Amino acid sequence: MSRFINRVLLTALGLALSSSAVAQSIDTNRPGFSFTPGVVGKGRWQVETGLGYSQNDSDSETLSLPNAEIRYGSGERVEVFVSSLGWAEDDSNGSKASGLTDIAVGTKIAVSEPGAATRMAVLLQLSLPTGDDRFSSDDVDPAVAVIWTHSGRFNLAGTARISDAPGGARFDNGLKLPFAIDDRRSWFVEWEANIPESGGSSHWMNGGFQWLMQDNIQIDLNAGVGLNDRAGDFRLGVGFSIRP
């Protein structure tokens, strides 16, 4: 009997340590369109940054950095954030401009139990007109999103977002297929659709790679290819995320 009890205790301890290790690993929104439904632990900070390059057509290209997002765990299932902190340079048809981009503030609320097969969160966000003329909507633009992941025979993830923007409402949707290489490295493919109320949707095929260098440090690579004429030609990015 004592041996049986010892085995049970050792098994329980192993599971607890394993769960703790998973919980301690950084969980990022980037790269790709679809966010994670996970929130930063209560009282903790997380910073996600990246450099992005996009070519809309042969005469238009944009460089942006550091595309920073600062996330803070304000409750057991709630985080607040400031995102899109960055600078951009745009060269379109021989006209070049550079400046700050609009920032966004908001909150993410986890609505499912930790460890559930299907995890969900709701995101509420306001984009503020803080950017320079070429990179600002000149208005406060609200958005709401539902973020989800499902773990099973096939892992899936996605984000569906409705936002108010110049010219009317806009619906954005992403569907992601993540694949694990090992316990530190993973990659994904993702379909992204941007559908404005005024018509003329754009579609992208995205892909990326994530490497968990340490439990609190992650680097990533990402790329996207436009699937129709209204989408850009391609985009590339590299990112670094840290949780102090």
JOQUI-V275469 format. One record per residue. RES is the residue in one letter. SS is DSSP state (A for helix, B for strand, O for the rest). OMEGA is omega in whole degrees, 0 to 359 (999 if undefined). D_LAST is the distance of its C-alpha to the last C-alpha in Angstrom with 2 decimals. Layout:
res	ss	omega	d_last
RES	SS	OMEGA	D_LAST
RES	SS	OMEGA	D_LAST
//
This chain:
res	ss	omega	d_last
M	O	181	44.93
S	A	178	42.56
R	A	179	41.49
F	A	179	40.82
I	A	179	38.71
N	A	179	36.71
R	A	178	36.10
V	A	181	34.99
L	A	179	32.57
L	A	177	31.15
T	A	179	30.84
A	A	179	29.11
L	A	179	26.65
G	A	178	25.98
L	A	180	25.43
A	A	179	23.08
L	A	178	20.97
S	A	179	21.15
S	A	179	20.17
S	A	181	17.20
A	A	178	16.02
V	A	182	16.61
A	A	183	14.87
Q	A	182	11.65
S	O	180	11.77
I	O	182	10.11
D	O	192	13.04
T	O	172	13.61
N	O	181	16.48
R	O	358	17.30
P	O	180	19.52
G	O	181	22.94
F	O	185	24.42
S	O	179	23.75
F	O	170	20.51
T	O	174	19.03
P	O	179	20.36
G	O	177	17.19
V	O	179	15.14
V	O	181	11.55
G	O	183	11.79
K	B	178	13.23
G	O	182	11.29
R	O	178	7.87
W	B	174	6.62
Q	B	180	6.81
V	B	179	8.41
E	B	183	11.41
T	B	178	13.89
G	B	173	17.25
L	B	182	20.64
G	B	176	23.71
Y	B	178	27.43
S	B	174	30.26
Q	B	182	34.01
N	B	172	35.98
D	B	185	39.32
S	O	182	40.96
D	O	184	41.00
S	B	178	37.60
E	B	182	34.07
T	B	174	30.69
L	B	181	27.59
S	B	178	24.36
L	B	352	20.90
P	B	179	17.96
N	B	190	18.47
A	B	172	15.08
E	B	177	14.01
I	B	183	11.59
R	B	181	11.46
Y	B	178	11.22
G	B	183	12.69
S	O	179	15.72
G	O	182	17.67
E	O	181	18.21
R	O	185	19.28
V	B	171	18.44
E	B	171	15.81
V	B	185	16.46
F	B	167	15.62
V	B	185	16.73
S	B	181	17.61
S	B	175	19.95
L	B	185	18.74
G	B	180	20.75
W	B	181	23.92
A	B	172	26.73
E	B	184	29.91
D	B	178	32.82
D	B	184	36.08
S	B	177	38.73
N	O	178	42.42
G	O	178	42.21
S	B	184	40.48
K	B	177	37.11
A	B	177	34.65
S	B	179	31.05
G	B	180	28.86
L	B	178	26.02
T	O	176	25.71
D	O	175	25.77
I	B	178	22.51
A	B	175	22.11
V	B	180	20.84
G	B	181	21.05
T	B	174	20.09
K	B	184	19.89
I	B	177	21.61
A	B	184	21.78
V	O	179	25.47
S	O	179	25.80
E	O	175	25.17
P	O	180	22.18
G	O	179	23.69
A	O	179	26.64
A	O	175	28.40
T	B	180	28.21
R	B	182	25.03
M	B	175	25.33
A	B	176	23.57
V	B	180	24.95
L	B	176	23.38
L	B	189	24.88
Q	B	171	24.33
L	B	173	26.02
S	B	186	26.21
L	B	184	27.10
P	O	182	29.56
T	O	185	27.43
G	O	175	28.17
D	O	191	31.06
D	A	186	34.38
R	A	185	34.15
F	A	182	30.70
S	O	174	31.18
S	O	182	33.13
D	O	180	34.12
D	O	173	33.61
V	O	186	31.23
D	B	179	30.81
P	B	177	29.77
A	B	174	28.70
V	B	183	28.30
A	B	171	27.14
V	B	183	27.41
I	B	183	24.88
W	B	170	25.89
T	B	176	25.60
H	B	178	28.24
S	O	180	28.11
G	O	178	31.56
R	O	173	34.06
F	O	178	32.62
N	O	179	29.06
L	B	176	28.95
A	B	179	26.60
G	B	175	27.34
T	B	175	26.81
A	B	186	29.77
R	B	173	29.41
I	B	181	32.07
S	B	176	31.65
D	B	184	34.02
A	B	176	34.50
P	O	181	37.35
G	O	177	40.35
G	B	182	39.49
A	B	179	37.20
R	B	177	35.31
F	B	177	34.34
D	B	182	31.69
N	B	177	31.33
G	B	175	29.46
L	B	188	30.22
K	B	173	27.98
L	B	178	28.87
P	B	179	25.92
F	B	179	26.79
A	B	172	24.94
I	O	173	25.66
D	O	184	24.02
D	O	180	21.05
R	O	186	18.67
R	B	179	20.61
S	B	176	22.28
W	B	183	24.32
F	B	166	26.02
V	B	188	28.95
E	B	170	29.23
W	B	180	32.03
E	B	178	31.28
A	B	176	33.98
N	B	189	34.12
I	B	178	37.18
P	B	179	38.16
E	O	183	40.84
S	O	178	43.02
G	O	179	43.26
G	O	183	42.42
S	O	174	39.48
S	B	184	37.30
H	B	183	35.97
W	B	167	33.41
M	B	183	32.63
N	B	174	28.99
G	B	181	27.40
G	B	182	24.10
F	B	178	22.21
Q	B	179	18.69
W	B	177	17.33
L	B	184	14.49
M	B	173	13.97
Q	B	181	11.55
D	O	184	10.46
N	O	182	7.00
I	B	179	8.80
Q	B	170	12.01
I	B	181	14.83
D	B	172	17.91
L	B	179	21.46
N	B	180	23.74
A	B	177	27.29
G	B	179	29.84
V	B	178	33.63
G	B	183	35.78
L	O	177	38.33
N	O	186	40.77
D	O	182	42.10
R	O	174	40.07
A	O	176	36.77
G	O	179	35.63
D	O	180	36.52
F	B	175	33.10
R	B	182	29.43
L	B	179	26.79
G	B	174	23.02
V	B	186	20.08
G	B	177	16.40
F	B	181	12.88
S	B	182	9.92
I	B	173	6.20
R	O	183	3.84
P	O	999	0.00
//
